[in-house]
Amino acid sequence: GYTWRRIYGNSPLPGRDVNNVVVKDVLPVGFTFGGFINSSGVNVGNSISVLGQNATYDAATRTITWTIPKLQVKQKGTFKYVATAGFSSGTCNRADEVRTNTASIEGTNETAVTD
């Protein structure tokens, strides 16, 4: 799964709201998406609501995307999913069969906090 805690606002110092936050996770070739997992541990398929916005999986591009219009100071969102890594040897403990999964987070238009 994937957990992201916005560091701009979770500290003793004032933070900033961030607009147009996009979390993207492109699953590498060889990974099979199994579904998002809700807070009860139930597989809910290719979409889950997080902070009122849907995180979705697009099988054609192997991409998980969660877009949030505005992430406020101290606000955080979490989503979990299951993915299976496929290895040609059938095992994952071989040094010549490394699978790396990288996600990205972007945001624009940081606004000053006025509280």
Secondary structure, DSSP 8 states (H G I E B T S, - for coil): -EEE--TTTSSSS--EEEEEEEEEEE--TTEEEEEEE-TTS-EEESEEEETTEEEEEETTTTEEEEEEEEE-TT--EEEEEEEEE--TTS-S--TT------EEEEEEEEEE---
